[in-house]
Amino acid sequence: MQNADDDNDFSLALNNPASHPHAWYWEIYRLGRKSPIQRSPKSFRTMEAANVAGKAAFRRLMNDFHS
């Protein structure tokens, strides 16, 4: 059984490469790893759009993690 604290081992980050001002990405990291465990398959024009999509992906990952 998973502990509720396990959710704290994951984080959502938004990234915008300086060379592409309208190319936002989301990435999900797990504590102790330097590389993301999941990354958006496409870029988003705004930070808000990337955030909405990233939060949805994060919820799906947490649901799968706790299943």
PDBQT receptor file of N, H, CA, C and O in Angstrom, charges set to zero:
ATOM      1  N   MET A   1       0.846  -1.183   0.000  1.00  0.00    +0.000 N 
ATOM      2  CA  MET A   1       0.000   0.000   0.000  1.00  0.00    +0.000 C 
ATOM      3  C   MET A   1       0.887   1.240   0.000  1.00  0.00    +0.000 C 
ATOM      4  O   MET A   1       1.892   1.289   0.708  1.00  0.00    +0.000 OA
ATOM      5  N   GLN A   2       0.520   2.226  -0.782  1.00  0.00    +0.000 N 
ATOM      6  H   GLN A   2      -0.297   2.187  -1.358  1.00  0.00    +0.000 HD
ATOM      7  CA  GLN A   2       1.299   3.447  -0.884  1.00  0.00    +0.000 C 
ATOM      8  C   GLN A   2       0.942   4.404   0.240  1.00  0.00    +0.000 C 
ATOM      9  O   GLN A   2      -0.211   4.486   0.664  1.00  0.00    +0.000 OA
ATOM     10  N   ASN A   3       1.934   5.114   0.709  1.00  0.00    +0.000 N 
ATOM     11  H   ASN A   3       2.870   5.047   0.365  1.00  0.00    +0.000 HD
ATOM     12  CA  ASN A   3       1.766   6.121   1.736  1.00  0.00    +0.000 C 
ATOM     13  C   ASN A   3       1.400   7.439   1.065  1.00  0.00    +0.000 C 
ATOM     14  O   ASN A   3       1.890   7.721  -0.029  1.00  0.00    +0.000 OA
ATOM     15  N   ALA A   4       0.552   8.253   1.689  1.00  0.00    +0.000 N 
ATOM     16  H   ALA A   4       0.154   8.023   2.577  1.00  0.00    +0.000 HD
ATOM     17  CA  ALA A   4       0.172   9.549   1.124  1.00  0.00    +0.000 C 
ATOM     18  C   ALA A   4       1.381  10.447   0.917  1.00  0.00    +0.000 C 
ATOM     19  O   ALA A   4       1.369  11.302   0.031  1.00  0.00    +0.000 OA
ATOM     20  N   ASP A   5       2.427  10.268   1.719  1.00  0.00    +0.000 N 
ATOM     21  H   ASP A   5       2.437   9.574   2.439  1.00  0.00    +0.000 HD
ATOM     22  CA  ASP A   5       3.628  11.081   1.576  1.00  0.00    +0.000 C 
ATOM     23  C   ASP A   5       4.364  10.805   0.273  1.00  0.00    +0.000 C 
ATOM     24  O   ASP A   5       5.202  11.607  -0.137  1.00  0.00    +0.000 OA
ATOM     25  N   ASP A   6       4.072   9.694  -0.384  1.00  0.00    +0.000 N 
ATOM     26  H   ASP A   6       3.391   9.042  -0.051  1.00  0.00    +0.000 HD
ATOM     27  CA  ASP A   6       4.756   9.364  -1.635  1.00  0.00    +0.000 C 
ATOM     28  C   ASP A   6       4.509  10.415  -2.710  1.00  0.00    +0.000 C 
ATOM     29  O   ASP A   6       5.347  10.596  -3.593  1.00  0.00    +0.000 OA
ATOM     30  N   ASP A   7       3.371  11.113  -2.654  1.00  0.00    +0.000 N 
ATOM     31  H   ASP A   7       2.690  10.966  -1.937  1.00  0.00    +0.000 HD
ATOM     32  CA  ASP A   7       3.091  12.169  -3.622  1.00  0.00    +0.000 C 
ATOM     33  C   ASP A   7       4.132  13.278  -3.541  1.00  0.00    +0.000 C 
ATOM     34  O   ASP A   7       4.393  13.958  -4.534  1.00  0.00    +0.000 OA
ATOM     35  N   ASN A   8       4.725  13.463  -2.376  1.00  0.00    +0.000 N 
ATOM     36  H   ASN A   8       4.513  12.911  -1.570  1.00  0.00    +0.000 HD
ATOM     37  CA  ASN A   8       5.743  14.492  -2.201  1.00  0.00    +0.000 C 
ATOM     38  C   ASN A   8       7.041  14.138  -2.914  1.00  0.00    +0.000 C 
ATOM     39  O   ASN A   8       7.922  14.987  -3.051  1.00  0.00    +0.000 OA
ATOM     40  N   ASP A   9       7.170  12.905  -3.365  1.00  0.00    +0.000 N 
ATOM     41  H   ASP A   9       6.455  12.215  -3.254  1.00  0.00    +0.000 HD
ATOM     42  CA  ASP A   9       8.360  12.475  -4.090  1.00  0.00    +0.000 C 
ATOM     43  C   ASP A   9       8.332  12.919  -5.556  1.00  0.00    +0.000 C 
ATOM     44  O   ASP A   9       9.313  12.729  -6.276  1.00  0.00    +0.000 OA
ATOM     45  N   PHE A  10       7.232  13.499  -5.998  1.00  0.00    +0.000 N 
ATOM     46  H   PHE A  10       6.435  13.653  -5.414  1.00  0.00    +0.000 HD
ATOM     47  CA  PHE A  10       7.055  13.899  -7.387  1.00  0.00    +0.000 C 
ATOM     48  C   PHE A  10       6.836  15.407  -7.479  1.00  0.00    +0.000 C 
ATOM     49  O   PHE A  10       6.285  16.020  -6.565  1.00  0.00    +0.000 OA
ATOM     50  N   SER A  11       7.268  15.992  -8.583  1.00  0.00    +0.000 N 
ATOM     51  H   SER A  11       7.715  15.494  -9.325  1.00  0.00    +0.000 HD
ATOM     52  CA  SER A  11       7.020  17.420  -8.789  1.00  0.00    +0.000 C 
ATOM     53  C   SER A  11       6.805  17.704 -10.264  1.00  0.00    +0.000 C 
ATOM     54  O   SER A  11       7.322  17.006 -11.135  1.00  0.00    +0.000 OA
ATOM     55  N   LEU A  12       6.029  18.746 -10.520  1.00  0.00    +0.000 N 
ATOM     56  H   LEU A  12       5.608  19.313  -9.813  1.00  0.00    +0.000 HD
ATOM     57  CA  LEU A  12       5.745  19.205 -11.871  1.00  0.00    +0.000 C 
ATOM     58  C   LEU A  12       6.552  20.472 -12.109  1.00  0.00    +0.000 C 
ATOM     59  O   LEU A  12       6.542  21.381 -11.280  1.00  0.00    +0.000 OA
ATOM     60  N   ALA A  13       7.243  20.537 -13.228  1.00  0.00    +0.000 N 
ATOM     61  H   ALA A  13       7.252  19.798 -13.902  1.00  0.00    +0.000 HD
ATOM     62  CA  ALA A  13       8.032  21.725 -13.583  1.00  0.00    +0.000 C 
ATOM     63  C   ALA A  13       7.631  22.189 -14.975  1.00  0.00    +0.000 C 
ATOM     64  O   ALA A  13       7.324  21.381 -15.851  1.00  0.00    +0.000 OA
ATOM     65  N   LEU A  14       7.639  23.494 -15.162  1.00  0.00    +0.000 N 
ATOM     66  H   LEU A  14       7.888  24.151 -14.450  1.00  0.00    +0.000 HD
ATOM     67  CA  LEU A  14       7.392  24.084 -16.473  1.00  0.00    +0.000 C 
ATOM     68  C   LEU A  14       8.709  24.611 -17.000  1.00  0.00    +0.000 C 
ATOM     69  O   LEU A  14       9.517  25.158 -16.249  1.00  0.00    +0.000 OA
ATOM     70  N   ASN A  15       8.922  24.442 -18.291  1.00  0.00    +0.000 N 
ATOM     71  H   ASN A  15       8.266  23.997 -18.901  1.00  0.00    +0.000 HD
ATOM     72  CA  ASN A  15      10.189  24.825 -18.901  1.00  0.00    +0.000 C 
ATOM     73  C   ASN A  15       9.907  25.605 -20.181  1.00  0.00    +0.000 C 
ATOM     74  O   ASN A  15       9.018  25.258 -20.958  1.00  0.00    +0.000 OA
ATOM     75  N   ASN A  16      10.681  26.659 -20.380  1.00  0.00    +0.000 N 
ATOM     76  H   ASN A  16      11.404  26.940 -19.749  1.00  0.00    +0.000 HD
ATOM     77  CA  ASN A  16      10.573  27.459 -21.600  1.00  0.00    +0.000 C 
ATOM     78  C   ASN A  16      11.977  27.783 -22.078  1.00  0.00    +0.000 C 
ATOM     79  O   ASN A  16      12.635  28.652 -21.504  1.00  0.00    +0.000 OA
ATOM     80  N   PRO A  17      12.451  27.104 -23.116  1.00  0.00    +0.000 N 
ATOM     81  CA  PRO A  17      13.784  27.397 -23.630  1.00  0.00    +0.000 C 
ATOM     82  C   PRO A  17      13.869  28.846 -24.117  1.00  0.00    +0.000 C 
ATOM     83  O   PRO A  17      12.966  29.324 -24.803  1.00  0.00    +0.000 OA
ATOM     84  N   ALA A  18      14.924  29.527 -23.772  1.00  0.00    +0.000 N 
ATOM     85  H   ALA A  18      15.658  29.139 -23.214  1.00  0.00    +0.000 HD
ATOM     86  CA  ALA A  18      15.092  30.938 -24.133  1.00  0.00    +0.000 C 
ATOM     87  C   ALA A  18      15.042  31.157 -25.637  1.00  0.00    +0.000 C 
ATOM     88  O   ALA A  18      14.641  32.228 -26.095  1.00  0.00    +0.000 OA
ATOM     89  N   SER A  19      15.440  30.166 -26.399  1.00  0.00    +0.000 N 
ATOM     90  H   SER A  19      15.765  29.297 -26.027  1.00  0.00    +0.000 HD
ATOM     91  CA  SER A  19      15.462  30.330 -27.857  1.00  0.00    +0.000 C 
ATOM     92  C   SER A  19      14.070  30.213 -28.492  1.00  0.00    +0.000 C 
ATOM     93  O   SER A  19      13.897  30.533 -29.668  1.00  0.00    +0.000 OA
ATOM     94  N   HIS A  20      13.088  29.758 -27.724  1.00  0.00    +0.000 N 
ATOM     95  H   HIS A  20      13.229  29.497 -26.769  1.00  0.00    +0.000 HD
ATOM     96  CA  HIS A  20      11.723  29.596 -28.240  1.00  0.00    +0.000 C 
ATOM     97  C   HIS A  20      10.738  30.206 -27.242  1.00  0.00    +0.000 C 
ATOM     98  O   HIS A  20      10.240  29.495 -26.370  1.00  0.00    +0.000 OA
ATOM     99  N   PRO A  21      10.449  31.487 -27.346  1.00  0.00    +0.000 N 
ATOM    100  CA  PRO A  21       9.621  32.154 -26.335  1.00  0.00    +0.000 C 
ATOM    101  C   PRO A  21       8.193  31.625 -26.240  1.00  0.00    +0.000 C 
ATOM    102  O   PRO A  21       7.540  31.822 -25.215  1.00  0.00    +0.000 OA
ATOM    103  N   HIS A  22       7.697  30.967 -27.266  1.00  0.00    +0.000 N 
ATOM    104  H   HIS A  22       8.227  30.807 -28.098  1.00  0.00    +0.000 HD
ATOM    105  CA  HIS A  22       6.329  30.435 -27.218  1.00  0.00    +0.000 C 
ATOM    106  C   HIS A  22       6.333  28.916 -27.269  1.00  0.00    +0.000 C 
ATOM    107  O   HIS A  22       5.465  28.315 -27.903  1.00  0.00    +0.000 OA
ATOM    108  N   ALA A  23       7.282  28.301 -26.620  1.00  0.00    +0.000 N 
ATOM    109  H   ALA A  23       7.987  28.789 -26.105  1.00  0.00    +0.000 HD
ATOM    110  CA  ALA A  23       7.382  26.837 -26.595  1.00  0.00    +0.000 C 
ATOM    111  C   ALA A  23       7.542  26.373 -25.161  1.00  0.00    +0.000 C 
ATOM    112  O   ALA A  23       8.653  26.104 -24.706  1.00  0.00    +0.000 OA
ATOM    113  N   TRP A  24       6.433  26.280 -24.455  1.00  0.00    +0.000 N 
ATOM    114  H   TRP A  24       5.530  26.498 -24.825  1.00  0.00    +0.000 HD
ATOM    115  CA  TRP A  24       6.441  25.825 -23.065  1.00  0.00    +0.000 C 
ATOM    116  C   TRP A  24       6.267  24.310 -23.013  1.00  0.00    +0.000 C 
ATOM    117  O   TRP A  24       5.519  23.736 -23.804  1.00  0.00    +0.000 OA
ATOM    118  N   TYR A  25       6.952  23.680 -22.094  1.00  0.00    +0.000 N 
ATOM    119  H   TYR A  25       7.561  24.146 -21.452  1.00  0.00    +0.000 HD
ATOM    120  CA  TYR A  25       6.866  22.239 -21.857  1.00  0.00    +0.000 C 
ATOM    121  C   TYR A  25       6.615  21.985 -20.384  1.00  0.00    +0.000 C 
ATOM    122  O   TYR A  25       6.973  22.802 -19.535  1.00  0.00    +0.000 OA
ATOM    123  N   TRP A  26       5.999  20.854 -20.083  1.00  0.00    +0.000 N 
ATOM    124  H   TRP A  26       5.709  20.190 -20.773  1.00  0.00    +0.000 HD
ATOM    125  CA  TRP A  26       5.925  20.417 -18.695  1.00  0.00    +0.000 C 
ATOM    126  C   TRP A  26       6.783  19.178 -18.544  1.00  0.00    +0.000 C 
ATOM    127  O   TRP A  26       6.972  18.423 -19.499  1.00  0.00    +0.000 OA
ATOM    128  N   GLU A  27       7.299  18.971 -17.352  1.00  0.00    +0.000 N 
ATOM    129  H   GLU A  27       7.145  19.584 -16.577  1.00  0.00    +0.000 HD
ATOM    130  CA  GLU A  27       8.098  17.790 -17.019  1.00  0.00    +0.000 C 
ATOM    131  C   GLU A  27       7.733  17.354 -15.610  1.00  0.00    +0.000 C 
ATOM    132  O   GLU A  27       7.463  18.183 -14.741  1.00  0.00    +0.000 OA
ATOM    133  N   ILE A  28       7.728  16.050 -15.395  1.00  0.00    +0.000 N 
ATOM    134  H   ILE A  28       7.947  15.377 -16.101  1.00  0.00    +0.000 HD
ATOM    135  CA  ILE A  28       7.463  15.499 -14.073  1.00  0.00    +0.000 C 
ATOM    136  C   ILE A  28       8.737  14.821 -13.590  1.00  0.00    +0.000 C 
ATOM    137  O   ILE A  28       9.327  13.989 -14.280  1.00  0.00    +0.000 OA
ATOM    138  N   TYR A  29       9.138  15.202 -12.392  1.00  0.00    +0.000 N 
ATOM    139  H   TYR A  29       8.658  15.877 -11.832  1.00  0.00    +0.000 HD
ATOM    140  CA  TYR A  29      10.357  14.667 -11.786  1.00  0.00    +0.000 C 
ATOM    141  C   TYR A  29      10.009  13.844 -10.553  1.00  0.00    +0.000 C 
ATOM    142  O   TYR A  29       8.987  14.060  -9.903  1.00  0.00    +0.000 OA
ATOM    143  N   ARG A  30      10.878  12.906 -10.256  1.00  0.00    +0.000 N 
ATOM    144  H   ARG A  30      11.709  12.731 -10.785  1.00  0.00    +0.000 HD
ATOM    145  CA  ARG A  30      10.766  12.133  -9.027  1.00  0.00    +0.000 C 
ATOM    146  C   ARG A  30      12.004  12.411  -8.193  1.00  0.00    +0.000 C 
ATOM    147  O   ARG A  30      13.119  12.493  -8.709  1.00  0.00    +0.000 OA
ATOM    148  N   LEU A  31      11.788  12.553  -6.911  1.00  0.00    +0.000 N 
ATOM    149  H   LEU A  31      10.883  12.486  -6.492  1.00  0.00    +0.000 HD
ATOM    150  CA  LEU A  31      12.863  12.847  -5.973  1.00  0.00    +0.000 C 
ATOM    151  C   LEU A  31      14.034  11.888  -6.172  1.00  0.00    +0.000 C 
ATOM    152  O   LEU A  31      13.848  10.673  -6.247  1.00  0.00    +0.000 OA
ATOM    153  N   GLY A  32      15.225  12.437  -6.254  1.00  0.00    +0.000 N 
ATOM    154  H   GLY A  32      15.377  13.423  -6.192  1.00  0.00    +0.000 HD
ATOM    155  CA  GLY A  32      16.425  11.622  -6.406  1.00  0.00    +0.000 C 
ATOM    156  C   GLY A  32      16.855  11.408  -7.846  1.00  0.00    +0.000 C 
ATOM    157  O   GLY A  32      17.901  10.810  -8.098  1.00  0.00    +0.000 OA
ATOM    158  N   ARG A  33      16.058  11.892  -8.796  1.00  0.00    +0.000 N 
ATOM    159  H   ARG A  33      15.208  12.378  -8.591  1.00  0.00    +0.000 HD
ATOM    160  CA  ARG A  33      16.408  11.742 -10.219  1.00  0.00    +0.000 C 
ATOM    161  C   ARG A  33      16.677  13.107 -10.821  1.00  0.00    +0.000 C 
ATOM    162  O   ARG A  33      15.966  14.070 -10.534  1.00  0.00    +0.000 OA
ATOM    163  N   LYS A  34      17.697  13.191 -11.653  1.00  0.00    +0.000 N 
ATOM    164  H   LYS A  34      18.274  12.408 -11.887  1.00  0.00    +0.000 HD
ATOM    165  CA  LYS A  34      18.023  14.458 -12.307  1.00  0.00    +0.000 C 
ATOM    166  C   LYS A  34      17.242  14.664 -13.595  1.00  0.00    +0.000 C 
ATOM    167  O   LYS A  34      17.006  15.800 -14.006  1.00  0.00    +0.000 OA
ATOM    168  N   SER A  35      16.845  13.587 -14.222  1.00  0.00    +0.000 N 
ATOM    169  H   SER A  35      17.037  12.664 -13.887  1.00  0.00    +0.000 HD
ATOM    170  CA  SER A  35      16.098  13.694 -15.472  1.00  0.00    +0.000 C 
ATOM    171  C   SER A  35      14.612  13.456 -15.207  1.00  0.00    +0.000 C 
ATOM    172  O   SER A  35      14.257  12.743 -14.269  1.00  0.00    +0.000 OA
ATOM    173  N   PRO A  36      13.749  14.043 -16.020  1.00  0.00    +0.000 N 
ATOM    174  CA  PRO A  36      12.309  13.856 -15.811  1.00  0.00    +0.000 C 
ATOM    175  C   PRO A  36      11.880  12.426 -16.110  1.00  0.00    +0.000 C 
ATOM    176  O   PRO A  36      12.457  11.753 -16.963  1.00  0.00    +0.000 OA
ATOM    177  N   ILE A  37      10.864  11.982 -15.395  1.00  0.00    +0.000 N 
ATOM    178  H   ILE A  37      10.396  12.529 -14.701  1.00  0.00    +0.000 HD
ATOM    179  CA  ILE A  37      10.318  10.650 -15.660  1.00  0.00    +0.000 C 
ATOM    180  C   ILE A  37       9.235  10.720 -16.722  1.00  0.00    +0.000 C 
ATOM    181  O   ILE A  37       8.865   9.708 -17.317  1.00  0.00    +0.000 OA
ATOM    182  N   GLN A  38       8.727  11.938 -16.956  1.00  0.00    +0.000 N 
ATOM    183  H   GLN A  38       9.028  12.760 -16.472  1.00  0.00    +0.000 HD
ATOM    184  CA  GLN A  38       7.729  12.134 -17.994  1.00  0.00    +0.000 C 
ATOM    185  C   GLN A  38       7.854  13.567 -18.505  1.00  0.00    +0.000 C 
ATOM    186  O   GLN A  38       8.151  14.484 -17.739  1.00  0.00    +0.000 OA
ATOM    187  N   ARG A  39       7.628  13.747 -19.790  1.00  0.00    +0.000 N 
ATOM    188  H   ARG A  39       7.387  13.002 -20.411  1.00  0.00    +0.000 HD
ATOM    189  CA  ARG A  39       7.769  15.071 -20.423  1.00  0.00    +0.000 C 
ATOM    190  C   ARG A  39       6.633  15.252 -21.423  1.00  0.00    +0.000 C 
ATOM    191  O   ARG A  39       6.166  14.281 -22.017  1.00  0.00    +0.000 OA
ATOM    192  N   SER A  40       6.189  16.486 -21.608  1.00  0.00    +0.000 N 
ATOM    193  H   SER A  40       6.569  17.275 -21.125  1.00  0.00    +0.000 HD
ATOM    194  CA  SER A  40       5.103  16.726 -22.557  1.00  0.00    +0.000 C 
ATOM    195  C   SER A  40       5.534  16.309 -23.963  1.00  0.00    +0.000 C 
ATOM    196  O   SER A  40       6.666  16.572 -24.371  1.00  0.00    +0.000 OA
ATOM    197  N   PRO A  41       4.640  15.663 -24.696  1.00  0.00    +0.000 N 
ATOM    198  CA  PRO A  41       4.982  15.217 -26.045  1.00  0.00    +0.000 C 
ATOM    199  C   PRO A  41       4.979  16.357 -27.062  1.00  0.00    +0.000 C 
ATOM    200  O   PRO A  41       5.441  16.189 -28.191  1.00  0.00    +0.000 OA
ATOM    201  N   LYS A  42       4.457  17.514 -26.659  1.00  0.00    +0.000 N 
ATOM    202  H   LYS A  42       4.082  17.650 -25.742  1.00  0.00    +0.000 HD
ATOM    203  CA  LYS A  42       4.425  18.662 -27.565  1.00  0.00    +0.000 C 
ATOM    204  C   LYS A  42       4.658  19.927 -26.753  1.00  0.00    +0.000 C 
ATOM    205  O   LYS A  42       4.605  19.906 -25.524  1.00  0.00    +0.000 OA
ATOM    206  N   SER A  43       4.912  21.019 -27.446  1.00  0.00    +0.000 N 
ATOM    207  H   SER A  43       4.955  21.036 -28.445  1.00  0.00    +0.000 HD
ATOM    208  CA  SER A  43       5.082  22.297 -26.763  1.00  0.00    +0.000 C 
ATOM    209  C   SER A  43       3.749  23.040 -26.724  1.00  0.00    +0.000 C 
ATOM    210  O   SER A  43       2.824  22.731 -27.476  1.00  0.00    +0.000 OA
ATOM    211  N   PHE A  44       3.672  24.025 -25.833  1.00  0.00    +0.000 N 
ATOM    212  H   PHE A  44       4.423  24.276 -25.223  1.00  0.00    +0.000 HD
ATOM    213  CA  PHE A  44       2.466  24.832 -25.675  1.00  0.00    +0.000 C 
ATOM    214  C   PHE A  44       2.827  26.292 -25.882  1.00  0.00    +0.000 C 
ATOM    215  O   PHE A  44       3.937  26.717 -25.563  1.00  0.00    +0.000 OA
ATOM    216  N   ARG A  45       1.902  27.044 -26.409  1.00  0.00    +0.000 N 
ATOM    217  H   ARG A  45       1.000  26.698 -26.669  1.00  0.00    +0.000 HD
ATOM    218  CA  ARG A  45       2.157  28.448 -26.723  1.00  0.00    +0.000 C 
ATOM    219  C   ARG A  45       2.260  29.311 -25.462  1.00  0.00    +0.000 C 
ATOM    220  O   ARG A  45       2.974  30.313 -25.455  1.00  0.00    +0.000 OA
ATOM    221  N   THR A  46       1.553  28.929 -24.404  1.00  0.00    +0.000 N 
ATOM    222  H   THR A  46       0.973  28.115 -24.410  1.00  0.00    +0.000 HD
ATOM    223  CA  THR A  46       1.575  29.719 -23.174  1.00  0.00    +0.000 C 
ATOM    224  C   THR A  46       1.949  28.853 -21.975  1.00  0.00    +0.000 C 
ATOM    225  O   THR A  46       1.806  27.630 -21.987  1.00  0.00    +0.000 OA
ATOM    226  N   MET A  47       2.429  29.530 -20.948  1.00  0.00    +0.000 N 
ATOM    227  H   MET A  47       2.545  30.524 -20.938  1.00  0.00    +0.000 HD
ATOM    228  CA  MET A  47       2.747  28.841 -19.699  1.00  0.00    +0.000 C 
ATOM    229  C   MET A  47       1.475  28.256 -19.083  1.00  0.00    +0.000 C 
ATOM    230  O   MET A  47       1.500  27.155 -18.532  1.00  0.00    +0.000 OA
ATOM    231  N   GLU A  48       0.374  28.983 -19.175  1.00  0.00    +0.000 N 
ATOM    232  H   GLU A  48       0.353  29.877 -19.623  1.00  0.00    +0.000 HD
ATOM    233  CA  GLU A  48      -0.891  28.526 -18.600  1.00  0.00    +0.000 C 
ATOM    234  C   GLU A  48      -1.363  27.226 -19.249  1.00  0.00    +0.000 C 
ATOM    235  O   GLU A  48      -1.818  26.316 -18.556  1.00  0.00    +0.000 OA
ATOM    236  N   ALA A  49      -1.257  27.138 -20.566  1.00  0.00    +0.000 N 
ATOM    237  H   ALA A  49      -0.887  27.877 -21.129  1.00  0.00    +0.000 HD
ATOM    238  CA  ALA A  49      -1.671  25.913 -21.271  1.00  0.00    +0.000 C 
ATOM    239  C   ALA A  49      -0.781  24.736 -20.874  1.00  0.00    +0.000 C 
ATOM    240  O   ALA A  49      -1.274  23.626 -20.675  1.00  0.00    +0.000 OA
ATOM    241  N   ALA A  50       0.507  24.969 -20.759  1.00  0.00    +0.000 N 
ATOM    242  H   ALA A  50       0.908  25.870 -20.920  1.00  0.00    +0.000 HD
ATOM    243  CA  ALA A  50       1.428  23.905 -20.336  1.00  0.00    +0.000 C 
ATOM    244  C   ALA A  50       1.121  23.482 -18.905  1.00  0.00    +0.000 C 
ATOM    245  O   ALA A  50       1.196  22.298 -18.576  1.00  0.00    +0.000 OA
ATOM    246  N   ASN A  51       0.778  24.436 -18.062  1.00  0.00    +0.000 N 
ATOM    247  H   ASN A  51       0.717  25.397 -18.329  1.00  0.00    +0.000 HD
ATOM    248  CA  ASN A  51       0.464  24.136 -16.667  1.00  0.00    +0.000 C 
ATOM    249  C   ASN A  51      -0.792  23.277 -16.552  1.00  0.00    +0.000 C 
ATOM    250  O   ASN A  51      -0.813  22.305 -15.797  1.00  0.00    +0.000 OA
ATOM    251  N   VAL A  52      -1.831  23.627 -17.292  1.00  0.00    +0.000 N 
ATOM    252  H   VAL A  52      -1.814  24.416 -17.906  1.00  0.00    +0.000 HD
ATOM    253  CA  VAL A  52      -3.083  22.851 -17.270  1.00  0.00    +0.000 C 
ATOM    254  C   VAL A  52      -2.822  21.423 -17.738  1.00  0.00    +0.000 C 
ATOM    255  O   VAL A  52      -3.248  20.468 -17.088  1.00  0.00    +0.000 OA
ATOM    256  N   ALA A  53      -2.131  21.274 -18.850  1.00  0.00    +0.000 N 
ATOM    257  H   ALA A  53      -1.785  22.049 -19.378  1.00  0.00    +0.000 HD
ATOM    258  CA  ALA A  53      -1.830  19.939 -19.382  1.00  0.00    +0.000 C 
ATOM    259  C   ALA A  53      -0.909  19.169 -18.445  1.00  0.00    +0.000 C 
ATOM    260  O   ALA A  53      -1.084  17.966 -18.253  1.00  0.00    +0.000 OA
ATOM    261  N   GLY A  54       0.063  19.849 -17.865  1.00  0.00    +0.000 N 
ATOM    262  H   GLY A  54       0.204  20.827 -18.021  1.00  0.00    +0.000 HD
ATOM    263  CA  GLY A  54       0.987  19.192 -16.936  1.00  0.00    +0.000 C 
ATOM    264  C   GLY A  54       0.291  18.701 -15.682  1.00  0.00    +0.000 C 
ATOM    265  O   GLY A  54       0.576  17.606 -15.197  1.00  0.00    +0.000 OA
ATOM    266  N   LYS A  55      -0.621  19.504 -15.155  1.00  0.00    +0.000 N 
ATOM    267  H   LYS A  55      -0.853  20.393 -15.548  1.00  0.00    +0.000 HD
ATOM    268  CA  LYS A  55      -1.374  19.081 -13.960  1.00  0.00    +0.000 C 
ATOM    269  C   LYS A  55      -2.244  17.866 -14.257  1.00  0.00    +0.000 C 
ATOM    270  O   LYS A  55      -2.377  16.976 -13.418  1.00  0.00    +0.000 OA
ATOM    271  N   ALA A  56      -2.833  17.828 -15.443  1.00  0.00    +0.000 N 
ATOM    272  H   ALA A  56      -2.724  18.552 -16.124  1.00  0.00    +0.000 HD
ATOM    273  CA  ALA A  56      -3.642  16.669 -15.830  1.00  0.00    +0.000 C 
ATOM    274  C   ALA A  56      -2.764  15.424 -15.938  1.00  0.00    +0.000 C 
ATOM    275  O   ALA A  56      -3.147  14.350 -15.472  1.00  0.00    +0.000 OA
ATOM    276  N   ALA A  57      -1.596  15.564 -16.546  1.00  0.00    +0.000 N 
ATOM    277  H   ALA A  57      -1.285  16.435 -16.925  1.00  0.00    +0.000 HD
ATOM    278  CA  ALA A  57      -0.666  14.431 -16.665  1.00  0.00    +0.000 C 
ATOM    279  C   ALA A  57      -0.193  13.989 -15.278  1.00  0.00    +0.000 C 
ATOM    280  O   ALA A  57      -0.058  12.793 -15.018  1.00  0.00    +0.000 OA
ATOM    281  N   PHE A  58       0.056  14.944 -14.397  1.00  0.00    +0.000 N 
ATOM    282  H   PHE A  58      -0.054  15.915 -14.608  1.00  0.00    +0.000 HD
ATOM    283  CA  PHE A  58       0.488  14.638 -13.035  1.00  0.00    +0.000 C 
ATOM    284  C   PHE A  58      -0.589  13.835 -12.305  1.00  0.00    +0.000 C 
ATOM    285  O   PHE A  58      -0.284  12.846 -11.638  1.00  0.00    +0.000 OA
ATOM    286  N   ARG A  59      -1.855  14.262 -12.432  1.00  0.00    +0.000 N 
ATOM    287  H   ARG A  59      -2.103  15.066 -12.974  1.00  0.00    +0.000 HD
ATOM    288  CA  ARG A  59      -2.959  13.520 -11.792  1.00  0.00    +0.000 C 
ATOM    289  C   ARG A  59      -3.047  12.093 -12.328  1.00  0.00    +0.000 C 
ATOM    290  O   ARG A  59      -3.235  11.150 -11.559  1.00  0.00    +0.000 OA
ATOM    291  N   ARG A  60      -2.912  11.931 -13.649  1.00  0.00    +0.000 N 
ATOM    292  H   ARG A  60      -2.759  12.697 -14.273  1.00  0.00    +0.000 HD
ATOM    293  CA  ARG A  60      -2.951  10.574 -14.225  1.00  0.00    +0.000 C 
ATOM    294  C   ARG A  60      -1.815   9.719 -13.678  1.00  0.00    +0.000 C 
ATOM    295  O   ARG A  60      -2.015   8.553 -13.335  1.00  0.00    +0.000 OA
ATOM    296  N   LEU A  61      -0.622  10.306 -13.598  1.00  0.00    +0.000 N 
ATOM    297  H   LEU A  61      -0.460  11.253 -13.876  1.00  0.00    +0.000 HD
ATOM    298  CA  LEU A  61       0.530   9.570 -13.073  1.00  0.00    +0.000 C 
ATOM    299  C   LEU A  61       0.296   9.154 -11.619  1.00  0.00    +0.000 C 
ATOM    300  O   LEU A  61       0.602   8.025 -11.236  1.00  0.00    +0.000 OA
ATOM    301  N   MET A  62      -0.248  10.069 -10.813  1.00  0.00    +0.000 N 
ATOM    302  H   MET A  62      -0.497  10.987 -11.124  1.00  0.00    +0.000 HD
ATOM    303  CA  MET A  62      -0.499   9.747  -9.404  1.00  0.00    +0.000 C 
ATOM    304  C   MET A  62      -1.578   8.675  -9.277  1.00  0.00    +0.000 C 
ATOM    305  O   MET A  62      -1.487   7.806  -8.410  1.00  0.00    +0.000 OA
ATOM    306  N   ASN A  63      -2.595   8.728 -10.128  1.00  0.00    +0.000 N 
ATOM    307  H   ASN A  63      -2.669   9.434 -10.832  1.00  0.00    +0.000 HD
ATOM    308  CA  ASN A  63      -3.622   7.675 -10.109  1.00  0.00    +0.000 C 
ATOM    309  C   ASN A  63      -3.027   6.328 -10.455  1.00  0.00    +0.000 C 
ATOM    310  O   ASN A  63      -3.340   5.329  -9.809  1.00  0.00    +0.000 OA
ATOM    311  N   ASP A  64      -2.167   6.284 -11.470  1.00  0.00    +0.000 N 
ATOM    312  H   ASP A  64      -1.912   7.096 -11.994  1.00  0.00    +0.000 HD
ATOM    313  CA  ASP A  64      -1.495   5.045 -11.849  1.00  0.00    +0.000 C 
ATOM    314  C   ASP A  64      -0.554   4.570 -10.735  1.00  0.00    +0.000 C 
ATOM    315  O   ASP A  64      -0.467   3.375 -10.451  1.00  0.00    +0.000 OA
ATOM    316  N   PHE A  65       0.130   5.500 -10.124  1.00  0.00    +0.000 N 
ATOM    317  H   PHE A  65       0.059   6.471 -10.354  1.00  0.00    +0.000 HD
ATOM    318  CA  PHE A  65       1.079   5.174  -9.054  1.00  0.00    +0.000 C 
ATOM    319  C   PHE A  65       0.386   4.542  -7.855  1.00  0.00    +0.000 C 
ATOM    320  O   PHE A  65       0.931   3.641  -7.218  1.00  0.00    +0.000 OA
ATOM    321  N   HIS A  66      -0.814   5.017  -7.553  1.00  0.00    +0.000 N 
ATOM    322  H   HIS A  66      -1.256   5.749  -8.070  1.00  0.00    +0.000 HD
ATOM    323  CA  HIS A  66      -1.550   4.523  -6.383  1.00  0.00    +0.000 C 
ATOM    324  C   HIS A  66      -2.465   3.350  -6.707  1.00  0.00    +0.000 C 
ATOM    325  O   HIS A  66      -3.133   2.830  -5.814  1.00  0.00    +0.000 OA
ATOM    326  N   SER A  67      -2.507   2.927  -7.954  1.00  0.00    +0.000 N 
ATOM    327  H   SER A  67      -1.964   3.349  -8.680  1.00  0.00    +0.000 HD
ATOM    328  CA  SER A  67      -3.365   1.775  -8.332  1.00  0.00    +0.000 C 
ATOM    329  C   SER A  67      -2.710   0.467  -7.980  1.00  0.00    +0.000 C 
ATOM    330  O   SER A  67      -3.282  -0.595  -8.224  1.00  0.00    +0.000 OA
TER     331      SER A  67
